[in-house]
């Protein structure tokens, strides 16, 4: 296993919305609310998203799932925007571990959240504050 590169926080951007997750069931609300924040429309079951909202929702789901599974609650998901980019920040409160990139895993075994974030976003990094560990990803607007 490798570790994700340590980086400073993403550049300053305007916070669009923030969610606090305590259990996996909160992921459904997160996905719908992210879609609505990014597009202005309600998420209809089975509807296909435009490319960028779809990528943001997928990466948010993966990173938040990792935080809920491996971190300490609450998981805090923040969506921010600059003129050119969206920034997704997912924080948990377990400062005793660092994000690890899973080596090859059999299909269906999980452990690919960070790999998916790296593949689908423009940039990914992590940093820690006094109280939380943050993983962030950026996307074209």
Secondary structure as UniProt FT lines:
FT   STRAND          2..3
FT   STRAND          14..21
FT   TURN            24..25
FT   HELIX           26..39
FT   TURN            45..46
FT   HELIX           51..70
FT   STRAND          75..81
FT   STRAND          85..92
FT   TURN            95..96
FT   STRAND          100..101
FT   TURN            107..108
FT   HELIX           113..120
FT   STRAND          123..128
FT   STRAND          133..140
//
